[in-house]
Amino acid sequence: MIVGKFLRWSESAGARERAKAASALARAFVRSDLTHENRRAAEAAMALLLDDPSPMVRLALAKALATSDKAPRAVIHGLARDQLEVAGLIVCCSPVLSDSDLVDLAADSPVGVRRGIAMRSNLTPAVCAALAEVGGQVAVVEMLDNRTALIAGVTLRRIMEQYGDIGSVRARLLDRAELPYDVRQALIEKVGSALAESDFVTKIVGRNRIRNVTGDACQQATLQLAGTMTGDDMPALVEHLRVAGKLTPAFLMHTLCVGNIDFFAAAISSISGIEQHRVRGLLVDGKRNAIQALYRSGGIDADTCDVFVSATLLWRRATRADGAPSALKITDELMVRYEAADAGGGIGELLALVEKLNLNFRRQAAKDYAVSMTRQAA
């Protein structure tokens, strides 16, 4: 009876009147205590309104139902497939839509609708994963801006793989505190590559120097990253660096000299195959021959190995004496120890690296001293 009267009335009513009626009908459905028969009739009437030729009517229906968990699923599904203004409101707000619904919508809806999904509060990891795969760049950017979105580490990694060359995506990924360390390091490399290919930066720095400058900057950023991570995150970053060929003697020596022994032990464990706790035990308490055998098992040649062993023992002595070893002091002593050596090949390159590290540490120490004097003067 109600549906029949509504249909007859709607044939002669204007769009504005029909929109008001649609809003009133929907609000009554979700807010009033209707009888079972009246609820069935109201739902049937709303289903008919899904085919109303005026988007004003369908939008009025969407506004009244969007935030209610009592809205009928069939009507919500119909509105979610409507034009953007209507569908966007529903996919952004409706609690009636399940994760499965949202995943399906993400797969075959227009860009604007996918963006609306990405704006939802408390997006679940499953929906975030679907958006990362099929949502497209616009939806991914919106999702990364959504601080309530529960984006799993594997999804962030997938986003990096697909969109890591896009500056706006890189910036948003790096801004997320939950970004896995290996993904963060890969993004650091991508930033370095982007800078190296920038005409603006090339003109300032020079084409011959740009690769060295960006390479050094990326290594410094990675070293800082390694210094901030927890034990649970180390294996992923170490393995990423190993596979990428970044666990170079230069990187390892720098890590050892600055005293990041946990990360250094994880790296040596990765390249030697020896368990990390055993590696760390040898570094802290092992005899010189045992430490040398450890490094040789990781593929470090005999001459280069001797420098690493010396650096390890200097670190150990400094730690026992001071608690906080000085990278400048360690590299100073290494240079004194090997200054008379007629070094060539790999050991020569490593000693040249030690000298470069020493200069960098000395320059940083001078800067720190200057800053402290400035503060005292103030």
Residue pairs with C-beta under 8 A, 6 or more apart in sequence:
1 41
2 38
2 41
2 42
2 45
3 41
3 44
3 45
3 48
6 21
6 25
6 45
6 48
7 48
9 21
10 18
10 21
10 52
13 21
15 54
15 56
15 57
16 56
18 49
18 52
18 54
18 56
18 57
19 54
19 56
19 57
19 59
19 60
20 60
22 46
22 49
22 52
22 57
22 58
22 60
22 61
22 64
23 60
23 61
23 63
23 64
25 42
25 45
25 46
25 49
26 46
26 60
26 61
26 64
26 65
26 71
27 64
28 34
28 42
29 39
29 42
29 43
29 46
29 65
29 70
29 71
29 72
30 64
30 65
30 68
30 70
30 71
34 42
43 72
43 74
43 75
46 61
46 65
46 72
46 75
47 72
47 74
47 75
47 78
49 57
49 58
49 61
50 58
50 61
50 75
50 78
50 79
50 82
52 58
55 82
55 83
55 85
55 86
58 79
58 82
58 83
58 86
59 85
59 86
59 89
61 75
61 79
62 79
62 82
62 86
62 89
62 90
63 89
65 71
65 75
65 76
65 79
65 90
65 94
66 89
66 90
66 92
66 93
66 94
67 93
67 94
67 95
68 95
68 96
69 95
69 96
71 94
71 96
73 96
76 90
76 94
76 96
76 97
77 101
79 86
79 87
79 90
80 87
80 90
80 91
80 94
80 97
80 101
80 105
80 113
81 87
81 109
82 90
84 110
84 112
84 113
87 109
87 112
87 113
87 116
88 112
88 113
88 115
88 116
89 116
90 97
90 116
91 97
91 102
91 105
91 109
91 113
91 116
91 117
91 120
92 116
92 117
92 119
92 120
93 120
97 105
99 124
99 126
99 127
102 117
102 120
102 127
102 130
103 126
103 127
103 130
105 113
105 114
105 117
106 114
106 117
106 127
106 130
106 131
106 134
106 135
106 139
107 130
107 134
109 117
111 136
111 138
111 139
114 131
114 134
114 135
114 136
114 138
114 139
115 138
115 139
115 142
117 123
117 127
117 131
117 135
117 139
118 131
118 135
118 139
118 140
118 142
118 143
118 146
118 149
119 142
119 146
120 127
120 146
121 146
121 148
122 148
122 149
122 150
123 131
123 143
123 146
123 148
123 149
123 150
123 151
124 150
125 150
125 151
125 152
125 155
128 143
128 149
128 150
128 151
128 152
128 155
129 152
129 154
129 155
129 158
131 139
131 140
131 143
132 140
132 143
132 151
132 155
132 158
132 159
132 162
133 158
135 143
137 163
137 166
137 169
140 159
140 162
140 163
140 169
141 168
141 169
141 172
143 149
143 151
144 151
144 159
144 169
144 172
144 173
144 175
144 176
145 172
151 176
151 178
153 178
153 179
153 180
153 183
156 173
156 176
156 178
156 179
156 180
156 183
157 180
157 182
157 183
159 169
159 173
160 173
160 183
160 186
160 187
163 169
164 170
164 173
164 186
164 187
164 190
165 190
165 194
167 194
170 187
170 190
170 191
170 194
173 179
173 183
173 184
173 187
174 184
174 187
179 187
180 233
180 236
181 225
181 229
181 233
181 234
181 236
181 237
182 236
182 237
182 239
182 240
182 241
184 225
185 222
185 225
185 237
185 240
185 241
185 246
186 240
186 244
188 218
188 221
188 222
188 225
189 218
189 244
191 218
192 214
192 215
192 217
192 218
193 214
195 201
195 210
195 214
195 217
196 202
196 210
196 211
196 214
201 210
202 210
205 213
219 250
219 251
219 254
222 241
222 246
222 251
223 251
223 254
223 255
223 258
223 260
225 237
226 234
226 237
226 255
226 260
226 263
227 258
227 260
227 263
229 237
229 263
231 262
234 262
234 263
234 266
235 266
235 270
238 247
238 263
238 266
238 267
238 269
238 270
239 270
241 247
241 251
241 267
242 267
242 270
242 271
247 267
247 270
247 271
249 300
249 304
249 308
249 346
249 349
249 350
249 353
250 350
250 353
252 264
252 267
252 268
252 308
253 307
253 308
253 311
253 350
253 353
253 354
253 357
254 357
255 263
255 264
255 267
256 264
256 308
256 311
256 312
256 315
257 311
257 315
257 327
257 330
257 331
257 354
257 357
257 361
258 327
259 315
259 319
259 324
259 325
259 327
261 280
261 283
261 284
261 315
262 280
264 283
265 276
265 279
265 280
265 283
266 276
268 274
268 279
268 283
268 294
268 295
268 298
269 275
269 276
269 279
271 298
271 299
272 279
272 294
272 295
272 297
272 298
272 299
273 297
274 294
274 297
279 294
282 290
282 291
282 294
283 291
283 294
283 312
283 316
284 316
286 294
288 309
288 313
291 309
291 312
291 313
292 305
292 306
292 309
295 305
295 308
295 309
296 302
296 305
300 308
301 346
303 343
303 345
303 346
303 347
304 346
304 347
304 350
306 347
307 334
307 338
307 347
307 350
307 351
307 354
310 334
310 337
310 338
311 330
311 334
314 325
314 330
314 333
314 334
315 325
315 330
318 325
318 326
318 329
318 330
319 325
327 357
327 361
328 358
328 361
328 362
328 365
331 354
331 355
331 357
331 358
331 361
332 358
334 351
334 354
334 358
335 351
335 354
335 355
335 358
338 351
338 354
341 347
341 351
343 351
